[in-house]
Amino acid sequence: MRAHELSWPKVLRNEREIAAYIEQYSSSFCDVERIEDEFIGAKAVLTKVATDSLSFGHADANIENRKRQQKFNRMDASKQPPIVVADNTVVDGNHRLRAAKMQNLPSIWVYNVIDA
């Protein structure tokens, strides 16, 4: 599947768009102001990367929810919302990354945060 076939924008243009995207797809409460502050001046570009090149996010932001994980495990991981990464570390989407690894996907769509 090519990027233009996805229903996702190719670029999240600024910290507000990044924060809104994370808030929409996160499994838990998001501090939108903190996210915006963290990514001031950044954008996130839709990119396909090797699944094995990604690391799970910090333990505080990587709390597994069994029910949510089972939901993602049953879904076609190639059609799930792109995860958000910075420096190949998950900012949002740890459940989706676990599902992609479980399904042995060689690559996955991500929003790669740059210029932060």
Order of alpha helices (4+ residues) and beta strands (2+ residues): beta-alpha-alpha-beta-alpha-beta-beta-alpha-beta
